[in-house]
Amino acid sequence: KASGAMAAAFEREWLGRGYGALSGFVVTSDGNAVQNAFIEVTEARHPLPDARSASAAERMLEVVSGLSADDLVVALISGGASSLLALPAPGLTLEDKQAVNRALLASGAPIDEMNCVRKHLSAIKGGRLAAAAAPARVVSLVLSDIPGDNPALVGSGPTIPDATSVDDARRIIARYRLDLPERVLAALSPAPAPADSAFSNNEIHLVGAAQMSLDAAAAEAARRGLEPHILSDAFAGEARDLGQVHAALARQILARNQPFTAPCLLLSGGETTVTLRGKGGKGGRNSEFLLAFARHVAGVAGVVALAADTDGIDGSEQNAGAVADGTSLARMREAGVDPVACLDGNDSYSAFAAVGDLLVTGPTGTNVNDFRAILIDR
């Protein structure tokens, strides 16, 4: 999702340093394309791949074919590539890939397990793109949206070799009881191993991550006279459960000045999950986090929370996230919405839309995953 902005920055730096001509092809999500002089940028769909995703993957494999050891390939990798660069393994169709993605998104599986399955059903991920570029040197510049910042997991690692196995993918499918056709299970195939000679001259550099966004927010909070506390850049698990935990922490600070003293700002990142329980609900993990948070601070004064996806799109709708406080639930009920029913039905978007508390930024051109800020001030 960040590759358009990354391409613009790379081209500007490359040309500004007088390194000469270059060519390139980049795929990003709708709304994130950037016009460049030499690097072509196209768009595809997220979170479910479409025909443009498959065409982009085929084109990218063509771009890196027939290279020599004297060639340099720079790969600009960011979260979202699992959908934007989707080329099914032999024997599968794009519809099969879409079905797998839907099942994974609804399962509640964390991103590392989702990407494990995706890699073993792909003709381009799990290091296969870099293998196709061999013997060229491949330098991967990675903007991480993964808790823990393992570059092999970002966008399912198209240029980075995979250490997981087909058996790992099968265990994940069984653990989450994914109802996949037999042809999908039969198409699971090993990705190139890290020891493969195709990767011997390659480099990987982490150029951005969630921690950087939290550090920047903490610096801004301090500039404004607030005491910031970064809880973690790698929270995972069910969004509603994490919302309840953050609410309990906020209440403890208000009531007892433990473990921090108010006023303060709590900051956290990572990637939570949502296990779909209802049908027809709208929203994403950040608004679901906030609705659970609002439920557990209902009637409490002195707490305001924001949760958003740094790419500007939280789940199924066009909002980045939302804001909530101790009055949210009461205002939702006054607007004719049952917030508890919305939470049970994974319909957090409707709850926050009813009271005008959605946060809408549009596509941001970056992606370091979830960002949460909770202001506690009596």
C-alpha positions, -999 to +999 in steps of 0.1 A: +000+000+000+030+023+005+048+014-027+036+044-047+050+069-022+081+047-018+087+047-056+084+085-058+109+089-029+133+064-044+132+079-079+137+114-065+168+103-045+182+082-073+180+110-099+191+136-074+223+118-067+231+115-104+229+078-106+215+078-142+185+063-158+163+036-142+131+018-150+105+002-128+071-012-122+051-008-090+016-019-079-002-002-050-038+000-037-065+022-052-060+058-044-022+055-037-008+058-072+019+085-077+031+099-110+068+094-116+092+101-145+105+066-150+088+042-125+054+031-137+028+028-109-005+009-113-033+001-088-051-030-077-076-041-051-072-046-014-080-066+008-093-091-018-072-095-050-088-088-084-078-093-120-055-063-118-036-080-090-029-110-111-019-089-141+005-069-120+021-100-107+026-114-142+040-081-154+064-080-125+078-114-132+083-103-169+102-072-157+127-093-137+131-121-163+163-125-183+185-104-160+222-109-154+246-108-124+254-072-134+218-061-129+204-045-097+167-050-087+154-027-059+122-041-044+100-016-025+079-039-002+051-028+021+020-044+037-008-051+013+012-070-013-004-102-003-035-090-021-021-065-046+005-089-061-016-121-063-007-148-087-022-182-079-001-213-078-004-237-107-038-254-107-056-225-089-077-196-102-080-161-091-114-170-076-097-197-055-073-171-042-102-147-034-120-175-015-088-183+005-084-146+014-120-143+025-116-174+047-084-161+062-098-126+069-128-140+087-109-166+107-092-144+133-058-157+124-029-134+130-011-119+100+020-142+102-003-173+099-024-158+071+008-150+052+022-185+057-009-200+039-008-173+012+029-180+004+024-216-002-005-210-026+014-183-047+035-183-078+053-150-068+054-147-030+077-164-004+109-153-023+097-165-057+100-130-072+136-127-062+143-163-074+129-152-108+153-123-109+184-144-103+213-141-109+206-103-105+213-087-072+181-079-053+179-052-026+147-052-006+136-020+011+109-030+035+083-008+052+069-031+079+033-035+090+041-067+109+043-070+147+079-079+154+090-065+119+100-098+104+106-087+067+098-122+054+062-116+066+056-082+051+033-086+020+041-124+022+077-117+013+078-118-025+116-111-025+125-127+008+130-165+013+105-183+035+114-205+065+079-221+069+068-253+053+037-267+036+031-287+068+029-254+087+003-241+062-017-272+066-017-270+104-029-234+102-057-244+078-067-271+103-064-249+134-088-223+121-111-249+104-108-232+070-132-248+046-111-249+015-116-270-016-095-301-021-078-285-052-066-257-029-051-281-004-035-300-033-019-268-047+001-261-015+037-260-026+071-253-010+087-219-014+124-214-021+145-221+010+166-194+026+198-214+017+189-213-021+218-199-041+194-174-058+194-153-026+232-154-019+239-118-031+207-102-019+201-076+008+172-067+031+168-032+048+140-022+071+132+015+062+101+020+083+079+004+110+052+010+136+078+020+163+087+050+142+051+062+142+048+058+179+081+076+185+069+105+164+036+106+183+054+105+216+077+134+206+046+155+196+029+147+228+059+157+248+061+190+228+026+197+239+033+191+275+019+156+278+037+126+293+036+098+266+039+061+273+045+036+245+029+004+256+040-018+226+044-017+189+034-053+185+000-059+201-019-087+185-050-108+193-087-101+192-094-064+187-124-064+212-102-081+239-074-055+235-100-027+237-112-041+270-076-043+283-068-007+273-101+005+290-091-013+322-057+004+321-072+038+315-096+034+345-067+023+367-047+054+359-077+077+365-086+060+398-052+052+413-025+068+392-012+033+384+009+024+365+011+060+352+000+093+365-026+114+347-025+135+326-008+112+301-010+097+266-010+059+260+003+049+226+003+015+210+006-003+176+006-037+161-021-056+143-052-070+160-076-095+144-114-098+141-132-131+142-164-126+123-194-135+144-222-117+124-232-112+088-236-079+070-216-059+096-193-031+085-161-020+100-125-030+108-103-040+136-096-004+149-133+006+151-140-028+168-112-021+193-128+013+200-163+001+204-152-025+229-131+002+246-161+026+247-182-001+263-158-005+292-153+033+298-190+041+295-198+070+318-162+077+327-150+112+323-114+121+313-107+095+287-106+100+249-093+074+225-084+072+188-076+041+169-069+040+131-050+021+104-021+041+092-029+033+056-061+053+060-085+023+055-098+003+084-114-029+071-144-028+047-152+009+046-135+042+037-126+054+072-092+051+088-108+044+122-127+064+148-126+082+181-144+073+214-149+085+249-170+079+280-201+094+263-199+073+231-223+045+242-250+069+255-248+090+224-251+059+202-283+048+220-297+083+217-291+080+180-311+048+179-282+024+177-276-005+200-238-005+205-236-039+222-256-054+193-232-037+169-202-051+187-217-086+187-224-083+149-190-068+139-208-036+129-186-010+146-187+013+115-225+018+118-222+026+155-196+053+151-212+067+119-244+072+138-227+097+162-203+113+136-172+099+152-155+082+123-120+093+114-117+097+076-083+106+062-083+090+027-053+069+015-022+080+034+005+066+011+021+046+040+013+015+060+028+007+094-004-009+107-026+001+136-021+032+156-038+039+190-037+069+212-056+072+245-056+106+263-062+104+300-067+138+317-090+146+346 
